[in-house]
Amino acid sequence: QADLDGGWYEFQPDYFGTAVFEGRSIPCISAKGQQVFHSGYELRDKDIHDLSILDAISKS
């Protein structure tokens, strides 16, 4: 993935996965990937909410 300063990011394969919805396999970002992508900036209320849901899911 290109960055805004002309560099490049290499994402780890476990940042991505699939989920099954109504019998179809859908590509998605893993919980780990979502946590990483919610870092490096000041979190908004929505981001804090999203991370709290990810945390709850990971404990179940």
C-alpha distance matrix in Angstrom:
0.0 3.8 6.5 10.0 11.7 10.2 8.6 5.7 5.1 6.6 7.8 11.4 12.9 15.4 13.1 13.7 17.1 19.6 22.5 25.7 27.0 30.3 30.0 26.6 23.5 20.6 17.0 16.1 14.5 16.9 19.1 17.6 14.0 15.7 17.6 14.7 12.9 16.4 16.7 16.5 18.3 21.8 22.2 23.9 26.7 24.5 22.0 24.9 26.4 23.3 23.1 26.9 26.6 24.0 26.4 29.3 27.7 26.9 30.5 32.0
3.8 0.0 3.8 6.8 8.3 6.6 5.9 4.5 6.2 9.0 11.0 14.7 16.6 19.0 16.5 17.3 20.8 23.2 26.0 29.1 30.2 33.4 33.3 29.9 27.0 23.9 20.4 19.4 17.7 20.2 22.1 20.5 16.9 18.2 19.8 16.7 14.6 17.7 17.6 16.6 18.1 21.6 22.6 24.2 27.4 25.5 23.1 26.1 27.9 25.1 25.0 28.8 28.8 26.5 28.8 31.8 30.5 29.7 33.3 35.0
6.5 3.8 0.0 3.8 5.5 5.7 5.2 5.6 6.9 10.5 12.1 15.8 18.2 20.1 17.3 18.7 22.3 24.8 27.3 30.6 31.6 34.9 35.1 31.8 28.9 25.7 22.2 20.6 18.4 20.7 22.0 20.3 16.9 17.6 18.7 15.6 13.4 15.9 15.3 13.7 15.0 18.5 19.9 21.7 25.1 23.6 21.1 24.1 26.2 23.8 23.6 27.4 27.8 25.7 27.8 31.0 30.1 29.4 32.8 34.7
10.0 6.8 3.8 0.0 3.8 5.6 7.2 9.0 10.6 14.3 15.8 19.5 21.9 23.5 20.5 21.8 25.4 27.6 30.0 33.1 33.7 36.9 37.5 34.1 31.5 28.1 24.8 23.2 21.1 23.6 24.5 23.1 19.7 19.8 20.8 17.9 15.4 17.3 16.6 14.5 14.9 18.1 19.9 21.4 24.9 23.8 21.7 24.7 26.9 24.9 24.9 28.7 29.3 27.6 29.7 32.8 32.3 31.7 35.1 37.0
11.7 8.3 5.5 3.8 0.0 3.8 5.6 8.7 11.1 14.8 17.0 20.5 23.3 25.1 22.4 24.1 27.7 30.3 32.8 36.1 36.9 40.2 40.6 37.2 34.4 31.1 27.7 26.1 23.8 25.9 26.8 24.9 21.7 22.2 22.8 19.5 17.6 19.4 18.1 15.5 16.3 19.7 21.9 23.7 27.4 26.6 24.3 27.0 29.5 27.6 27.3 31.0 31.9 30.0 31.7 35.1 34.6 33.8 37.0 39.2
10.2 6.6 5.7 5.6 3.8 0.0 3.8 6.9 10.2 13.5 16.2 19.7 22.2 24.5 22.2 23.5 27.1 29.6 32.4 35.6 36.6 39.8 39.9 36.4 33.6 30.4 26.9 25.8 23.8 26.0 27.4 25.5 22.1 23.2 24.0 20.7 18.8 21.3 20.2 18.0 19.3 22.7 24.7 26.5 30.0 28.9 26.5 29.3 31.6 29.4 29.0 32.8 33.4 31.2 33.2 36.5 35.7 34.7 38.1 40.1
8.6 5.9 5.2 7.2 5.6 3.8 0.0 3.8 7.0 10.3 13.2 16.5 19.3 21.6 19.5 21.2 24.8 27.7 30.6 33.9 35.3 38.6 38.5 35.1 32.0 29.1 25.4 24.1 21.9 23.7 25.0 22.8 19.7 21.1 21.8 18.2 16.9 19.6 18.3 16.3 18.3 21.9 23.7 26.0 29.4 28.2 25.4 28.1 30.4 28.0 27.3 31.1 31.7 29.2 30.9 34.3 33.5 32.2 35.5 37.7
5.7 4.5 5.6 9.0 8.7 6.9 3.8 0.0 3.8 6.7 9.7 13.1 15.6 18.1 16.2 17.8 21.4 24.3 27.4 30.7 32.2 35.6 35.3 31.9 28.7 25.9 22.2 21.0 18.9 20.6 22.3 20.0 16.9 18.8 19.7 16.2 15.1 18.2 17.3 16.1 18.4 22.1 23.4 25.6 28.8 27.3 24.4 27.0 29.1 26.3 25.6 29.4 29.7 27.0 28.8 32.1 30.9 29.6 33.0 35.0
5.1 6.2 6.9 10.6 11.1 10.2 7.0 3.8 0.0 3.8 6.2 9.6 12.4 14.6 12.6 14.5 18.2 21.3 24.3 27.7 29.5 32.9 32.6 29.4 26.1 23.3 19.6 18.1 15.6 17.1 18.7 16.3 13.3 15.4 16.2 12.7 12.0 15.4 14.5 14.0 16.6 20.3 21.2 23.6 26.5 24.9 21.8 24.2 26.2 23.3 22.4 26.1 26.3 23.5 25.2 28.5 27.3 25.8 29.3 31.3
6.6 9.0 10.5 14.3 14.8 13.5 10.3 6.7 3.8 0.0 3.8 6.6 9.2 11.8 10.6 12.4 15.9 19.2 22.5 25.9 28.0 31.5 30.8 27.7 24.1 21.8 18.0 16.9 14.5 15.6 17.5 15.0 12.3 15.2 16.1 12.8 12.8 16.5 15.9 16.1 19.0 22.6 23.0 25.5 28.0 26.2 23.0 25.2 26.9 23.8 22.6 26.2 26.2 22.9 24.7 27.8 26.3 24.5 28.0 29.8
7.8 11.0 12.1 15.8 17.0 16.2 13.2 9.7 6.2 3.8 0.0 3.8 6.4 8.4 6.9 8.8 12.4 15.8 19.0 22.5 24.7 28.2 27.6 24.7 21.1 18.8 15.0 13.5 11.0 11.8 13.8 11.4 8.7 11.8 13.0 10.1 10.3 14.1 14.1 15.2 18.0 21.3 21.1 23.5 25.7 23.6 20.4 22.6 24.0 20.6 19.5 23.0 22.7 19.4 21.3 24.3 22.6 20.9 24.5 26.1
11.4 14.7 15.8 19.5 20.5 19.7 16.5 13.1 9.6 6.6 3.8 0.0 3.8 5.5 5.6 8.0 11.1 14.8 17.9 21.5 24.0 27.6 26.7 24.1 20.4 18.5 14.9 13.6 11.0 10.7 12.7 10.0 8.4 12.1 12.9 10.6 11.9 15.3 15.4 17.0 19.9 23.1 22.6 25.0 26.9 24.8 21.5 23.2 24.4 21.0 19.5 22.7 22.2 18.6 20.2 23.1 21.1 19.1 22.5 24.1
12.9 16.6 18.2 21.9 23.3 22.2 19.3 15.6 12.4 9.2 6.4 3.8 0.0 3.8 5.4 5.9 8.2 11.8 15.2 18.5 21.3 24.7 23.5 20.9 17.1 15.7 12.3 11.7 10.0 9.6 12.4 10.6 9.2 12.8 14.4 12.8 13.8 17.2 18.0 20.0 22.7 25.6 24.6 26.8 28.3 25.8 22.8 24.5 25.2 21.6 20.5 23.4 22.3 18.8 20.6 23.0 20.5 18.7 22.2 23.3
15.4 19.0 20.1 23.5 25.1 24.5 21.6 18.1 14.6 11.8 8.4 5.5 3.8 0.0 3.8 5.2 6.9 10.6 13.5 17.0 19.8 23.4 22.4 20.2 16.5 15.2 12.1 10.8 8.6 6.9 9.3 7.4 7.3 10.8 12.0 11.2 12.8 15.7 16.7 19.2 21.8 24.4 23.0 25.1 26.2 23.9 20.8 22.1 22.6 19.1 17.7 20.3 19.2 15.5 17.1 19.5 17.0 15.0 18.4 19.5
13.1 16.5 17.3 20.5 22.4 22.2 19.5 16.2 12.6 10.6 6.9 5.6 5.4 3.8 0.0 3.8 7.0 10.5 13.1 16.9 19.1 22.8 22.4 20.0 16.5 14.3 11.0 8.8 5.8 5.1 7.5 5.9 4.0 7.5 9.3 8.4 9.3 12.3 13.7 16.2 18.5 21.1 19.7 21.7 23.0 20.6 17.5 19.2 19.8 16.2 15.1 18.1 17.1 13.7 15.8 18.3 16.1 14.6 18.3 19.6
13.7 17.3 18.7 21.8 24.1 23.5 21.2 17.8 14.5 12.4 8.8 8.0 5.9 5.2 3.8 0.0 3.8 7.1 10.2 13.7 16.1 19.7 19.0 16.4 12.8 10.8 7.4 5.9 4.4 5.0 8.6 8.6 6.7 9.2 11.9 11.6 11.7 14.7 16.6 19.2 21.1 23.5 21.9 23.3 24.4 21.5 19.0 21.0 20.9 17.2 16.8 19.6 17.9 14.8 17.4 19.4 16.6 15.7 19.5 20.1
17.1 20.8 22.3 25.4 27.7 27.1 24.8 21.4 18.2 15.9 12.4 11.1 8.2 6.9 7.0 3.8 0.0 3.8 7.0 10.4 13.2 16.7 15.7 13.4 9.7 8.4 5.9 5.4 6.0 5.6 9.2 10.2 9.4 11.3 14.0 14.5 14.7 17.3 19.6 22.4 24.1 26.3 24.2 25.4 25.9 22.9 20.7 22.4 21.8 18.1 17.9 20.2 17.9 15.0 17.7 18.9 15.7 15.1 18.8 18.6
19.6 23.2 24.8 27.6 30.3 29.6 27.7 24.3 21.3 19.2 15.8 14.8 11.8 10.6 10.5 7.1 3.8 0.0 3.8 6.8 9.6 13.0 12.0 9.7 6.1 5.2 4.4 5.3 7.7 7.9 11.1 13.0 12.4 13.4 16.4 17.5 17.2 19.5 22.2 25.1 26.5 28.3 25.9 26.6 26.8 23.5 21.8 23.6 22.4 18.7 19.2 21.1 18.3 15.9 18.8 19.5 16.0 16.2 19.6 18.7
22.5 26.0 27.3 30.0 32.8 32.4 30.6 27.4 24.3 22.5 19.0 17.9 15.2 13.5 13.1 10.2 7.0 3.8 0.0 3.8 6.4 9.9 9.5 8.1 5.6 5.2 6.6 6.8 9.4 9.3 11.6 14.3 14.2 14.4 17.3 19.0 18.7 20.3 23.3 26.5 27.5 28.9 26.1 26.4 26.1 22.7 21.5 23.0 21.3 17.8 18.7 20.0 16.8 15.0 18.0 17.9 14.3 15.3 18.4 16.9
25.7 29.1 30.6 33.1 36.1 35.6 33.9 30.7 27.7 25.9 22.5 21.5 18.5 17.0 16.9 13.7 10.4 6.8 3.8 0.0 3.8 6.6 5.9 5.3 4.5 6.0 8.9 10.1 13.1 13.1 15.1 18.0 17.9 17.9 20.8 22.7 22.3 23.7 26.9 30.1 30.9 32.1 29.2 29.2 28.6 25.1 24.3 25.8 23.7 20.4 21.6 22.6 19.1 17.8 20.7 20.1 16.5 17.8 20.5 18.5
27.0 30.2 31.6 33.7 36.9 36.6 35.3 32.2 29.5 28.0 24.7 24.0 21.3 19.8 19.1 16.1 13.2 9.6 6.4 3.8 0.0 3.8 5.3 5.3 6.5 7.1 10.5 11.4 14.5 15.1 16.7 20.0 19.7 19.0 22.1 24.2 23.3 24.4 27.8 31.0 31.3 32.2 29.2 28.6 27.8 24.2 24.0 25.6 23.1 20.1 21.9 22.7 19.0 18.4 21.6 20.6 17.3 19.3 21.9 19.7
30.3 33.4 34.9 36.9 40.2 39.8 38.6 35.6 32.9 31.5 28.2 27.6 24.7 23.4 22.8 19.7 16.7 13.0 9.9 6.6 3.8 0.0 3.8 5.6 8.6 9.9 13.6 15.0 18.2 18.9 20.4 23.7 23.5 22.8 25.8 27.9 27.0 28.0 31.5 34.7 34.8 35.6 32.6 31.8 30.7 27.1 27.3 28.8 26.1 23.3 25.3 25.8 22.1 21.8 24.9 23.6 20.3 22.5 24.8 22.2
30.0 33.3 35.1 37.5 40.6 39.9 38.5 35.3 32.6 30.8 27.6 26.7 23.5 22.4 22.4 19.0 15.7 12.0 9.5 5.9 5.3 3.8 0.0 3.8 6.8 9.5 13.1 15.1 18.5 18.9 20.9 23.8 23.6 23.5 26.6 28.4 27.7 29.2 32.5 35.6 36.2 37.3 34.3 33.9 33.1 29.5 29.3 30.8 28.4 25.3 26.9 27.6 24.0 23.1 26.1 25.0 21.5 23.1 25.5 23.0
26.6 29.9 31.8 34.1 37.2 36.4 35.1 31.9 29.4 27.7 24.7 24.1 20.9 20.2 20.0 16.4 13.4 9.7 8.1 5.3 5.3 5.6 3.8 0.0 3.8 6.2 9.9 12.4 16.0 16.9 19.5 22.2 21.4 21.5 24.8 26.3 25.3 27.1 30.3 33.2 33.9 35.2 32.5 32.2 31.8 28.1 27.7 29.6 27.5 24.2 25.8 27.0 23.5 22.4 25.6 25.0 21.5 23.0 25.7 23.7
23.5 27.0 28.9 31.5 34.4 33.6 32.0 28.7 26.1 24.1 21.1 20.4 17.1 16.5 16.5 12.8 9.7 6.1 5.6 4.5 6.5 8.6 6.8 3.8 0.0 3.8 6.8 9.5 13.0 13.8 16.7 19.0 18.2 18.8 22.0 23.2 22.5 24.6 27.6 30.5 31.4 33.0 30.5 30.6 30.5 26.9 26.0 27.9 26.1 22.6 23.8 25.4 22.1 20.4 23.6 23.5 19.9 20.8 23.9 22.2
20.6 23.9 25.7 28.1 31.1 30.4 29.1 25.9 23.3 21.8 18.8 18.5 15.7 15.2 14.3 10.8 8.4 5.2 5.2 6.0 7.1 9.9 9.5 6.2 3.8 0.0 3.8 6.3 10.1 11.7 14.6 17.0 15.7 15.9 19.4 20.5 19.4 21.4 24.5 27.3 28.0 29.7 27.3 27.3 27.4 23.7 22.8 25.0 23.4 19.9 21.3 23.1 20.1 18.4 21.8 22.1 18.8 19.8 23.1 21.9
17.0 20.4 22.2 24.8 27.7 26.9 25.4 22.2 19.6 18.0 15.0 14.9 12.3 12.1 11.0 7.4 5.9 4.4 6.6 8.9 10.5 13.6 13.1 9.9 6.8 3.8 0.0 3.8 7.2 9.4 12.7 14.5 12.7 13.4 17.0 17.5 16.4 18.9 21.7 24.3 25.3 27.3 25.2 25.6 26.2 22.7 21.2 23.6 22.6 18.8 19.9 22.2 19.6 17.4 20.8 21.7 18.5 19.0 22.6 22.0
16.1 19.4 20.6 23.2 26.1 25.8 24.1 21.0 18.1 16.9 13.5 13.6 11.7 10.8 8.8 5.9 5.4 5.3 6.8 10.1 11.4 15.0 15.1 12.4 9.5 6.3 3.8 0.0 3.8 6.3 9.4 11.4 9.5 9.8 13.3 14.2 13.1 15.3 18.2 21.0 22.0 23.8 21.6 22.1 22.6 19.2 17.6 19.9 19.0 15.2 16.1 18.6 16.1 13.9 17.3 18.5 15.6 16.1 19.8 19.6
14.5 17.7 18.4 21.1 23.8 23.8 21.9 18.9 15.6 14.5 11.0 11.0 10.0 8.6 5.8 4.4 6.0 7.7 9.4 13.1 14.5 18.2 18.5 16.0 13.0 10.1 7.2 3.8 0.0 3.8 6.7 8.0 5.8 6.3 9.8 10.4 9.6 11.9 14.7 17.5 18.7 20.7 18.7 19.7 20.5 17.4 15.2 17.4 17.0 13.2 13.5 16.4 14.5 11.8 15.0 16.8 14.4 14.3 18.1 18.6
16.9 20.2 20.7 23.6 25.9 26.0 23.7 20.6 17.1 15.6 11.8 10.7 9.6 6.9 5.1 5.0 5.6 7.9 9.3 13.1 15.1 18.9 18.9 16.9 13.8 11.7 9.4 6.3 3.8 0.0 3.8 5.3 5.0 6.2 8.6 9.9 10.4 12.3 14.7 17.9 19.5 21.3 19.1 20.4 20.9 18.1 15.6 17.1 16.7 13.0 12.5 14.9 13.1 9.9 12.5 14.4 11.7 11.1 14.9 15.5
19.1 22.1 22.0 24.5 26.8 27.4 25.0 22.3 18.7 17.5 13.8 12.7 12.4 9.3 7.5 8.6 9.2 11.1 11.6 15.1 16.7 20.4 20.9 19.5 16.7 14.6 12.7 9.4 6.7 3.8 0.0 3.8 5.4 5.1 6.2 8.7 9.8 10.6 13.0 16.6 18.0 19.3 16.8 18.2 18.4 16.0 13.3 14.1 13.8 10.4 9.2 11.4 9.9 6.4 8.8 11.0 8.8 8.0 11.8 13.0
17.6 20.5 20.3 23.1 24.9 25.5 22.8 20.0 16.3 15.0 11.4 10.0 10.6 7.4 5.9 8.6 10.2 13.0 14.3 18.0 20.0 23.7 23.8 22.2 19.0 17.0 14.5 11.4 8.0 5.3 3.8 0.0 3.8 5.5 5.2 6.3 8.6 10.0 11.4 14.7 16.8 18.6 16.7 18.9 19.6 17.6 14.4 15.1 15.7 12.6 10.5 13.1 12.6 8.9 10.2 13.1 11.5 9.6 13.1 15.0
14.0 16.9 16.9 19.7 21.7 22.1 19.7 16.9 13.3 12.3 8.7 8.4 9.2 7.3 4.0 6.7 9.4 12.4 14.2 17.9 19.7 23.5 23.6 21.4 18.2 15.7 12.7 9.5 5.8 5.0 5.4 3.8 0.0 3.8 5.4 5.1 6.0 8.6 10.2 13.2 15.2 17.5 15.9 17.9 19.1 16.9 13.7 15.3 16.1 12.7 11.4 14.6 14.1 10.7 12.8 15.7 14.1 12.9 16.5 18.2
15.7 18.2 17.6 19.8 22.2 23.2 21.1 18.8 15.4 15.2 11.8 12.1 12.8 10.8 7.5 9.2 11.3 13.4 14.4 17.9 19.0 22.8 23.5 21.5 18.8 15.9 13.4 9.8 6.3 6.2 5.1 5.5 3.8 0.0 3.8 5.4 5.0 6.2 9.0 12.3 13.5 15.1 13.0 14.6 15.5 13.1 10.1 11.9 12.5 9.0 8.2 11.6 11.1 8.3 10.9 13.7 12.5 12.1 15.7 17.3
17.6 19.8 18.7 20.8 22.8 24.0 21.8 19.7 16.2 16.1 13.0 12.9 14.4 12.0 9.3 11.9 14.0 16.4 17.3 20.8 22.1 25.8 26.6 24.8 22.0 19.4 17.0 13.3 9.8 8.6 6.2 5.2 5.4 3.8 0.0 3.8 5.5 5.2 6.9 10.6 12.1 13.5 11.6 13.8 14.8 13.3 9.7 10.5 11.9 9.1 6.8 10.2 10.8 7.8 9.2 12.6 12.3 11.2 14.3 16.7
14.7 16.7 15.6 17.9 19.5 20.7 18.2 16.2 12.7 12.8 10.1 10.6 12.8 11.2 8.4 11.6 14.5 17.5 19.0 22.7 24.2 27.9 28.4 26.3 23.2 20.5 17.5 14.2 10.4 9.9 8.7 6.3 5.1 5.4 3.8 0.0 3.8 5.3 5.5 8.5 10.9 13.3 12.3 15.1 16.9 15.5 11.8 13.1 15.0 12.4 10.3 13.8 14.6 11.6 12.8 16.3 15.9 14.4 17.5 20.0
12.9 14.6 13.4 15.4 17.6 18.8 16.9 15.1 12.0 12.8 10.3 11.9 13.8 12.8 9.3 11.7 14.7 17.2 18.7 22.3 23.3 27.0 27.7 25.3 22.5 19.4 16.4 13.1 9.6 10.4 9.8 8.6 6.0 5.0 5.5 3.8 0.0 3.8 5.5 8.0 9.5 12.0 11.0 13.2 15.4 13.6 10.2 12.5 14.3 11.5 10.5 14.3 14.8 12.5 14.4 17.6 17.1 16.4 19.7 21.8
16.4 17.7 15.9 17.3 19.4 21.3 19.6 18.2 15.4 16.5 14.1 15.3 17.2 15.7 12.3 14.7 17.3 19.5 20.3 23.7 24.4 28.0 29.2 27.1 24.6 21.4 18.9 15.3 11.9 12.3 10.6 10.0 8.6 6.2 5.2 5.3 3.8 0.0 3.8 7.0 7.4 9.0 7.4 9.8 11.9 10.6 6.9 8.9 11.2 9.0 7.9 11.6 12.8 11.1 12.7 15.9 16.1 15.8 18.6 20.9
16.7 17.6 15.3 16.6 18.1 20.2 18.3 17.3 14.5 15.9 14.1 15.4 18.0 16.7 13.7 16.6 19.6 22.2 23.3 26.9 27.8 31.5 32.5 30.3 27.6 24.5 21.7 18.2 14.7 14.7 13.0 11.4 10.2 9.0 6.9 5.5 5.5 3.8 0.0 3.8 5.7 8.0 7.9 11.2 13.7 13.4 9.7 10.8 13.8 12.3 10.4 13.7 15.6 13.7 14.4 18.0 18.6 17.6 20.2 22.9
16.5 16.6 13.7 14.5 15.5 18.0 16.3 16.1 14.0 16.1 15.2 17.0 20.0 19.2 16.2 19.2 22.4 25.1 26.5 30.1 31.0 34.7 35.6 33.2 30.5 27.3 24.3 21.0 17.5 17.9 16.6 14.7 13.2 12.3 10.6 8.5 8.0 7.0 3.8 0.0 3.8 7.1 8.7 12.1 15.2 15.4 12.0 13.3 16.6 15.5 13.8 17.1 19.1 17.5 18.1 21.7 22.3 21.3 23.8 26.7
18.3 18.1 15.0 14.9 16.3 19.3 18.3 18.4 16.6 19.0 18.0 19.9 22.7 21.8 18.5 21.1 24.1 26.5 27.5 30.9 31.3 34.8 36.2 33.9 31.4 28.0 25.3 22.0 18.7 19.5 18.0 16.8 15.2 13.5 12.1 10.9 9.5 7.4 5.7 3.8 0.0 3.8 6.1 9.1 12.5 13.1 10.3 11.8 15.1 14.6 13.6 16.7 18.8 17.9 18.7 21.9 22.9 22.5 24.8 27.5
21.8 21.6 18.5 18.1 19.7 22.7 21.9 22.1 20.3 22.6 21.3 23.1 25.6 24.4 21.1 23.5 26.3 28.3 28.9 32.1 32.2 35.6 37.3 35.2 33.0 29.7 27.3 23.8 20.7 21.3 19.3 18.6 17.5 15.1 13.5 13.3 12.0 9.0 8.0 7.1 3.8 0.0 3.8 6.5 9.9 11.3 9.2 10.0 13.5 13.9 13.1 15.5 18.1 17.9 18.4 21.3 22.8 22.8 24.7 27.4
22.2 22.6 19.9 19.9 21.9 24.7 23.7 23.4 21.2 23.0 21.1 22.6 24.6 23.0 19.7 21.9 24.2 25.9 26.1 29.2 29.2 32.6 34.3 32.5 30.5 27.3 25.2 21.6 18.7 19.1 16.8 16.7 15.9 13.0 11.6 12.3 11.0 7.4 7.9 8.7 6.1 3.8 0.0 3.8 6.6 7.8 5.6 6.3 9.7 10.2 9.8 12.1 14.5 14.7 15.3 18.0 19.6 19.9 21.8 24.2
23.9 24.2 21.7 21.4 23.7 26.5 26.0 25.6 23.6 25.5 23.5 25.0 26.8 25.1 21.7 23.3 25.4 26.6 26.4 29.2 28.6 31.8 33.9 32.2 30.6 27.3 25.6 22.1 19.7 20.4 18.2 18.9 17.9 14.6 13.8 15.1 13.2 9.8 11.2 12.1 9.1 6.5 3.8 0.0 3.8 5.3 5.1 6.3 8.6 9.9 10.7 12.4 14.5 15.4 16.5 18.6 20.1 21.1 22.9 25.0
26.7 27.4 25.1 24.9 27.4 30.0 29.4 28.8 26.5 28.0 25.7 26.9 28.3 26.2 23.0 24.4 25.9 26.8 26.1 28.6 27.8 30.7 33.1 31.8 30.5 27.4 26.2 22.6 20.5 20.9 18.4 19.6 19.1 15.5 14.8 16.9 15.4 11.9 13.7 15.2 12.5 9.9 6.6 3.8 0.0 3.8 5.5 5.1 6.2 8.7 10.0 10.6 12.6 14.4 15.3 16.7 18.6 20.1 21.5 23.2
24.5 25.5 23.6 23.8 26.6 28.9 28.2 27.3 24.9 26.2 23.6 24.8 25.8 23.9 20.6 21.5 22.9 23.5 22.7 25.1 24.2 27.1 29.5 28.1 26.9 23.7 22.7 19.2 17.4 18.1 16.0 17.6 16.9 13.1 13.3 15.5 13.6 10.6 13.4 15.4 13.1 11.3 7.8 5.3 3.8 0.0 3.8 5.5 5.0 6.2 8.6 9.9 10.8 12.5 14.2 15.5 16.7 18.5 20.3 21.7
22.0 23.1 21.1 21.7 24.3 26.5 25.4 24.4 21.8 23.0 20.4 21.5 22.8 20.8 17.5 19.0 20.7 21.8 21.5 24.3 24.0 27.3 29.3 27.7 26.0 22.8 21.2 17.6 15.2 15.6 13.3 14.4 13.7 10.1 9.7 11.8 10.2 6.9 9.7 12.0 10.3 9.2 5.6 5.1 5.5 3.8 0.0 3.8 5.3 5.0 6.1 8.5 9.9 10.5 12.2 14.2 15.3 16.4 18.6 20.4
24.9 26.1 24.1 24.7 27.0 29.3 28.1 27.0 24.2 25.2 22.6 23.2 24.5 22.1 19.2 21.0 22.4 23.6 23.0 25.8 25.6 28.8 30.8 29.6 27.9 25.0 23.6 19.9 17.4 17.1 14.1 15.1 15.3 11.9 10.5 13.1 12.5 8.9 10.8 13.3 11.8 10.0 6.3 6.3 5.1 5.5 3.8 0.0 3.8 5.5 5.2 6.2 8.8 9.9 10.4 12.4 14.3 15.3 16.7 18.8
26.4 27.9 26.2 26.9 29.5 31.6 30.4 29.1 26.2 26.9 24.0 24.4 25.2 22.6 19.8 20.9 21.8 22.4 21.3 23.7 23.1 26.1 28.4 27.5 26.1 23.4 22.6 19.0 17.0 16.7 13.8 15.7 16.1 12.5 11.9 15.0 14.3 11.2 13.8 16.6 15.1 13.5 9.7 8.6 6.2 5.0 5.3 3.8 0.0 3.8 5.5 5.1 6.4 8.8 9.9 10.7 12.5 14.4 15.7 17.2
23.3 25.1 23.8 24.9 27.6 29.4 28.0 26.3 23.3 23.8 20.6 21.0 21.6 19.1 16.2 17.2 18.1 18.7 17.8 20.4 20.1 23.3 25.3 24.2 22.6 19.9 18.8 15.2 13.2 13.0 10.4 12.6 12.7 9.0 9.1 12.4 11.5 9.0 12.3 15.5 14.6 13.9 10.2 9.9 8.7 6.2 5.0 5.5 3.8 0.0 3.8 5.5 5.2 6.4 8.7 10.0 10.7 12.5 14.6 15.9
23.1 25.0 23.6 24.9 27.3 29.0 27.3 25.6 22.4 22.6 19.5 19.5 20.5 17.7 15.1 16.8 17.9 19.2 18.7 21.6 21.9 25.3 26.9 25.8 23.8 21.3 19.9 16.1 13.5 12.5 9.2 10.5 11.4 8.2 6.8 10.3 10.5 7.9 10.4 13.8 13.6 13.1 9.8 10.7 10.0 8.6 6.1 5.2 5.5 3.8 0.0 3.8 5.4 5.0 6.1 8.6 9.8 10.5 12.5 14.6
26.9 28.8 27.4 28.7 31.0 32.8 31.1 29.4 26.1 26.2 23.0 22.7 23.4 20.3 18.1 19.6 20.2 21.1 20.0 22.6 22.7 25.8 27.6 27.0 25.4 23.1 22.2 18.6 16.4 14.9 11.4 13.1 14.6 11.6 10.2 13.8 14.3 11.6 13.7 17.1 16.7 15.5 12.1 12.4 10.6 9.9 8.5 6.2 5.1 5.5 3.8 0.0 3.8 5.5 5.0 6.2 8.6 9.9 10.8 12.8
26.6 28.8 27.8 29.3 31.9 33.4 31.7 29.7 26.3 26.2 22.7 22.2 22.3 19.2 17.1 17.9 17.9 18.3 16.8 19.1 19.0 22.1 24.0 23.5 22.1 20.1 19.6 16.1 14.5 13.1 9.9 12.6 14.1 11.1 10.8 14.6 14.8 12.8 15.6 19.1 18.8 18.1 14.5 14.5 12.6 10.8 9.9 8.8 6.4 5.2 5.4 3.8 0.0 3.8 5.4 5.1 6.1 8.6 10.0 10.9
24.0 26.5 25.7 27.6 30.0 31.2 29.2 27.0 23.5 22.9 19.4 18.6 18.8 15.5 13.7 14.8 15.0 15.9 15.0 17.8 18.4 21.8 23.1 22.4 20.4 18.4 17.4 13.9 11.8 9.9 6.4 8.9 10.7 8.3 7.8 11.6 12.5 11.1 13.7 17.5 17.9 17.9 14.7 15.4 14.4 12.5 10.5 9.9 8.8 6.4 5.0 5.5 3.8 0.0 3.8 5.5 5.1 6.1 8.8 10.2
26.4 28.8 27.8 29.7 31.7 33.2 30.9 28.8 25.2 24.7 21.3 20.2 20.6 17.1 15.8 17.4 17.7 18.8 18.0 20.7 21.6 24.9 26.1 25.6 23.6 21.8 20.8 17.3 15.0 12.5 8.8 10.2 12.8 10.9 9.2 12.8 14.4 12.7 14.4 18.1 18.7 18.4 15.3 16.5 15.3 14.2 12.2 10.4 9.9 8.7 6.1 5.0 5.4 3.8 0.0 3.8 5.5 5.2 6.5 9.0
29.3 31.8 31.0 32.8 35.1 36.5 34.3 32.1 28.5 27.8 24.3 23.1 23.0 19.5 18.3 19.4 18.9 19.5 17.9 20.1 20.6 23.6 25.0 25.0 23.5 22.1 21.7 18.5 16.8 14.4 11.0 13.1 15.7 13.7 12.6 16.3 17.6 15.9 18.0 21.7 21.9 21.3 18.0 18.6 16.7 15.5 14.2 12.4 10.7 10.0 8.6 6.2 5.1 5.5 3.8 0.0 3.8 5.5 5.3 6.6
27.7 30.5 30.1 32.3 34.6 35.7 33.5 30.9 27.3 26.3 22.6 21.1 20.5 17.0 16.1 16.6 15.7 16.0 14.3 16.5 17.3 20.3 21.5 21.5 19.9 18.8 18.5 15.6 14.4 11.7 8.8 11.5 14.1 12.5 12.3 15.9 17.1 16.1 18.6 22.3 22.9 22.8 19.6 20.1 18.6 16.7 15.3 14.3 12.5 10.7 9.8 8.6 6.1 5.1 5.5 3.8 0.0 3.8 5.4 5.4
26.9 29.7 29.4 31.7 33.8 34.7 32.2 29.6 25.8 24.5 20.9 19.1 18.7 15.0 14.6 15.7 15.1 16.2 15.3 17.8 19.3 22.5 23.1 23.0 20.8 19.8 19.0 16.1 14.3 11.1 8.0 9.6 12.9 12.1 11.2 14.4 16.4 15.8 17.6 21.3 22.5 22.8 19.9 21.1 20.1 18.5 16.4 15.3 14.4 12.5 10.5 9.9 8.6 6.1 5.2 5.5 3.8 0.0 3.8 5.6
30.5 33.3 32.8 35.1 37.0 38.1 35.5 33.0 29.3 28.0 24.5 22.5 22.2 18.4 18.3 19.5 18.8 19.6 18.4 20.5 21.9 24.8 25.5 25.7 23.9 23.1 22.6 19.8 18.1 14.9 11.8 13.1 16.5 15.7 14.3 17.5 19.7 18.6 20.2 23.8 24.8 24.7 21.8 22.9 21.5 20.3 18.6 16.7 15.7 14.6 12.5 10.8 10.0 8.8 6.5 5.3 5.4 3.8 0.0 3.8
32.0 35.0 34.7 37.0 39.2 40.1 37.7 35.0 31.3 29.8 26.1 24.1 23.3 19.5 19.6 20.1 18.6 18.7 16.9 18.5 19.7 22.2 23.0 23.7 22.2 21.9 22.0 19.6 18.6 15.5 13.0 15.0 18.2 17.3 16.7 20.0 21.8 20.9 22.9 26.7 27.5 27.4 24.2 25.0 23.2 21.7 20.4 18.8 17.2 15.9 14.6 12.8 10.9 10.2 9.0 6.6 5.4 5.6 3.8 0.0
